[in-house]
């Protein structure tokens, strides 16, 4: 059959028809009824036989034409407790689950044999059938006592199957292991994923091909096209390090996100910080992968933030989050070293209260020129901003927070709140302003004053 399919079909030339005239022209057919002409099968075979050049050489040298094929042993590949179990419609599911023999596969019994016996641990799972025989009736391995060999074949696993694909690769190289987790250590180092174990053994290549493809696409493709292209690479291609490709090209997929969020939230020129921007891109890619019954977790990528669409529908929340985190971090980095001793004392007190979740009511006051505004900007560049308002606004906020956070005995529901005045206030009017801001029922434990700064003003 090998010769027939490789050589004869491609070198036989055009089709040939053999025809024969069974009666002379003009002779009338016999009236005694149709007669069936004799069939000479041997003659038909000799006349219709075709011997190509390759087959002629094969027969001249007297090579074997017919032979017995060797036995092929299919080796199961599956993750722990993920093997396939067959049963009839009439079987009770509880009996199927409890029957231990149904769960046995060539892989689980390889582990079991290595656990019970020393001999055989020098072989990989792929080479095990060379010296051992699998008995289907009792589902167990036994040593091979004759010289007949067996061809082993691992069940096929697509490269996009994730950990199962890398597990199959490890089974071809790791020897004598007794459970699923023992396959992952490499050089006495345990790796959390089978992909990392394959990388440590040098079994994986790189993603240079997909890196170049995305890089070339970035020149002309739009951001939605790049997201779709990235998702298709994940689904259909053998990507080794998906998080690395994501980290390198996620910004190229984000150019349209800010405009789309601005349009959906009805907030012009809405600014998205990097964390939020990544979340929206991940959501778009997740929607594409779901069409292929896949998810970001299949490729080691983070899931989109929970409640992303709910936040987008909350226009008030979107307005409050419309600020640049990178600029605030840079402002804090530049401002904190320039605080004087008294300003730094106030700053450290507030930061400590936030870090330890301690509720303090702090009132900062000082005469003009003491850089209260500078201190205030430094604090809000680190924390959230609370504007100066009349006490009735804070009383309403206090009631709402206590109700929402179900903490009726805690001021502002236990949340942090920082008050600050920007106006120049005479000492005799300080008490009146304080009462206007926080009311008689809530008084700060103490106040902090700010002295004029010792810094040299910038030009």
N, C-alpha and C positions, 0 to 999 in steps of 0.2 A: 504493500500500500504506500510505503514511503516513496518508492521509485515512481509509482503511478502518479502520485500527486505532485511530486517535485519535477519530474522530467517528462513523463508521457503527455500530460495535458498541455504543456507549453511547447512541445516540439513535434506534435503529430501532424501539423499542417492543417489543411482544410478538410472538411468532412467529405467522406466518400460513400456513395450509394452503389450497392451491387444489385443489378436487375437481371431477370432471366425471362425469356419468352417461353411460355409453357405450351403454346399451340401455334401453328402457322397462321399467317395473316389470311383472312378470307374464309377460314374454316369455321363452320357454324358450331356453336357449342353443343355438347352432347345432350340429347333429350332424356337420357336415363337419370338425370339429376346431377347436381354438382359433385364432383369428386375432389377429395382433399389430396393435394400433392404430398408425396412423402417428404418428411423433414429429416435431413441428415445433419444432426447437431455438430458432429465432428468436422464435417466439411464446411459448415457455416463458420465454425470457430477458426479454422485455418484460413479461410478466405477473408474473414473480418479482423483477424489478428493483426496488431501493429507492434512491431518491436523497434523502439527508438535506439539511438546510438548508445545511450547510457545503459539501457537494459541489456543490450548486446554485450557490452564490455562486462557487465556484472555477471552474466551467465557464462561467458567465456572463461572468466577467472573462478567460476564455481563458488561464488559467495552464497551465503545462506539466503534462501528466498522466503522460507517460512521459519518462524521461531516463536517461542512462548514469551509473553511479556512478563516482566517482573512485577511483583506485588507492590502496590502503592499504598502507603499508610498516610491517611489524612490526620494531621495533628490539630486539635482544637486550640483556638486562641480566644480568650475572654478574660475580663477582669473578675475580681473576686465576687462571687455570688451573682454573676451575670451570664452563666452558661444557659444554653437553650435546653429545654426539657420538653419532650414529646409525650403526649398522652391522648387517650380517646375521649370522645364526647361523653361517653357513659361513665368515665372514671370520676370518682369523688375527689374534689380538689384537696381536701384534707389528707387523704391517703396518698395523693401525688406528692404533696409537700413533705410528708413524714417518711416516705419511702426513700431511704438513703441511697439505694443503688441508682435511682434515676438521676441523681445529681452528679454522679461520677463521670468524668471526662478523661481524655488522655492527659490533659494538663493537671487536673487535680490528683490523678493517680500517679503522675510523675513526681509530684511533691510528696505524696504518701510513700512511694517506694524509696525515695531518697531519705525520708525520715526513718524508715525501718531498716535500711540496709546501707552499708558502707560502699559495697560494690555498685558501680554505676554513677557515682558522683563525679567521675572524671569526664562525663559526657554532658554536652549541652542538650537542651530539650530537642533541638533540631536533629542532633546526631543519635539520640537515644534509640530509635528503631534499628540502628545498625547492629546492636548487640542485644536488643530486647524485642519481644513479640507482644503485640496487643491482642488480647482475647476479648472479642466482642460479647461473648455469651456471659462471662463473669466480670467484664469491665475491669481488667487489671493487667499489669505488665508482668512478664516472666522472662528470664534469660533465654536467649536464643541458643539452641543446642546444635543446630546444623549450620552448614556453610552458606546457605541461601541468603542472599541479601534482600533488602527491602528499600524501595525508594520513598523517602519521606517528603511530605509536602505540608507546609504550614498553611492554614486557612488564610485567604487573602483579606487584607485590611487596607482600606483606602487611607492615604496620607492625611486626609482631613478629619480622620476619626479621633484625633487628639491623643490622649494617654494610651488608648488601646493600640494605636500604631507604634508608639515608642516602646510599649510593653512587648509587642511582637519582635521588635528589633533586639531588645535585650535578651529574649529567649534564645536567640541565635548565637549569643556570645557568653552569657553567664552559665556557669557549670554547677551542677549538683545542689541546687537550692531546694528548700523544703517548704516554702510558703511564698505568697505573693510579695510580701515586703522584702524578703531576702534578695530579690532580684535587683533592687534599687541601689544598694551600697556599691561604691566603686573605690578601690584602694582604701578600704576601711573607713570610708566617708559616706554617710547616708545622705542622699539627696531627696528633697521633699517631693519632687516630681520625677517621673520617668524620663521626661524630656531632658531635664538637667543631668540625669545619669547618663543618657546617651551623649550629651555634649561633653561630659567629663571623659568618656571613653573615646572621644574623637570619631563618633559614628555619623555625625551630622555635618553637613556642609554649611554654607552661609546663605543669606538671602540677597546676595548681590544682584541676582537677576531681577527680583521683584523691586529692589531698591532703585535700580536703573529705570525700570518701567514706570514707577511712580514719579521719579525725578523728571523723566521726559514728558510725562503727562502734565506735570505742574506748569509747563511752559504755555500750553494752549487750553487746557481743560478748565472749566469753571469749578467752583467749590462743590456744588451738588454732584457733578460728574466725577470729581475726585473721591467723594465719599462712596459713590456707587462702585467705582473702580476698586477702591480699597476693600470694600465688602466682598466683591467678586473674587479678588485675589485670596482673601481668607477662606472662602468657601471652596474654590476649585483648584487652588494651587497648594503646593507643599511648602508652607511658610514655617520656618524654624523658630524665629523669634518675633512673634507678632507685636509684643509691647515695644520692642525697639523701633519697628517701623512706625508704630503709632506715635511714639515720642518724637520722632524725627519729622513727621509730616502732618501732625494734627493742625498746626496753624495754617497750612495751605488749604485745609478743608473748611476754614472758618470765616472766610471773607464775607459771606452773605448772611451770617447768623445775626450779627448786631442789627442790621437793617430789618431782618424779619421779626426779631423780637421787638424792635421799636414800633413796627407796624402793628403787631398783635397787641402790644400793651398801650398803644396810642401815646407813647412818650417819645418825642423827637430826640434824635441823637443819643439814644440810650447807650450807656457805657457798660460793657460786660467785662468783668474781671476774668482772669485766665481760668480759675476753677469753674466758674459758671459757664464760660465759653466751652470748655472741654465737656461739661455735662450735656450741653445742647447738642454738640457734635456726636457724642456717644449715643444720645437718644435717636438721632437721625440714622446712624449706622445700625443700631439695634432694630429699627423698623425694617431696614433692608434685609438684615439677616433672618428676621422672623419669617420672611417669605420663603426661606429655604429650610425652615424648621431648625434654625441655628440660633445661638445667642452669643453675646460677647464673652460670657464665661467659658464657652467652648474653646476660645482662642487665648485665654489668659488675660483678657482685657477687663478693666473695671466696668461695673454696671452703671447705668445712668443714675443720678441722684434720685432718691425717692421723693415723690411729691413735686417733681419738676413742672408738670403741667398745671398743678394747683397753684404754684407760685406765680406762674405766668398769667393766670387769670386774676390774680390779686394785684390790681393796679396800684393800690396804696403801698403795698409791700415792695413792688418794683420801683416805685419812686424813692423809697427809703434806701434801697440798695443801689441806687444810681450814683456810685462814686468809684473813684479809681483807687484800688487797694495798693497798687505799686507806688503811686504818688504819695499816699499817706505813709507808707513804710519808709520812703526816702525822706519825707518831712520829719518823721520821728527820729530817723538816724541822724539827721542834721541838727535837730533842735535839742535833744536830750543832753548832749555834752555842753550846751550853752546855758543850761539852767544854773542859777546861783544856789547857794546852800538852802535858803528857805523855800525856793521854788522846787528844788529837788526833794525836800522833805515832804511837801504836799504831793508831788508826783509819785514818790515811792509809796506813800500811804494809800493812795487811790489804787495803784497797781496791785499792791498787796491785798487790799480788800477784794479786788476783782479775782485775783488768783486763788484766794482761799474761800471765795464765796461768802464773804463776811459783809453784813449789811451795816453800813455807816451813813450818817447824814452829815455832810461836810459843807461848810459855808466859807468861801474864800472872799476876803475883802481887802481893800487897800486903796490908798489915794492914787491920783493920776500919775502916770509915769512908772508905775511898779511892774509893768509888763504882765498884767493879768491876762490880757488877750494872748500874749505869747505862750503863757503857761496853759491857757485853755486850749489853744490849738495843738500844743504838744500832747496834751492828755487825749483829745479826741482823735488825734492821729493814731493813737494806740487803742482806744476804746471806741464806744459808740457815742454819738452826740445827743445831748439833751438840752433843748433851748430854754432860755429864761422866760417864764410866763407867770401870770397871776396865780395865786394859790388855788383858786377855784378850778383851774385847769388840772393842777396836780391832784386835787381832791377827787375829781372825776376819774383821773387816771388810776388813782389808788383804789377806788371802788371797783373799777373794771378789772384790774390785775388780780385783786383778791378773789373776785368771782371766777375769772377764767382759770386761774392757777389753783383754785380750791384751797387757798390758804387764807382764811378770813382773819387770822390773828397776826399776820405778818404784814408789815408796811410795804406797800407796792408789791404784794405777793411774794416778797423775798427777793425781788430783783434789785439790781444796783441802780442808783439815780444820783447824778451829780449836778449841783446847783452852782450858779456863777453869776456875778453881776459885772456889767461892763461900764456902768455909769459912775461918775464921781459923786459920792454920798457923804454928806457931813456926818460927824460922829453922832449928833443928837438925832439924826433921822435914820440911823442904822437899824434900831429896834423896829421902827415903823415899817421899813422896807422888808425886814425879815419876816414880820408878821404877815405882810401882804403876800409874801412868796410861799411860806410854808404853813402859816396859820398858827393859832395859839396852842392847838392840840399836839403839834409835832414840832419840837424844838431840837436844834442840833446839840450834840453833846458838848461841842466846843467849836470855836472858830479859829482860823489861821489867818494871820496877816502876812502881807507881802511887802517887803522893803524894796526901795529902788534897786535896780540891778547894777552890778559892778561891771557888766560887759561893756566893751567899747562898741558904740553903735556903728553899723555898717554905713558906708557912703550911699 
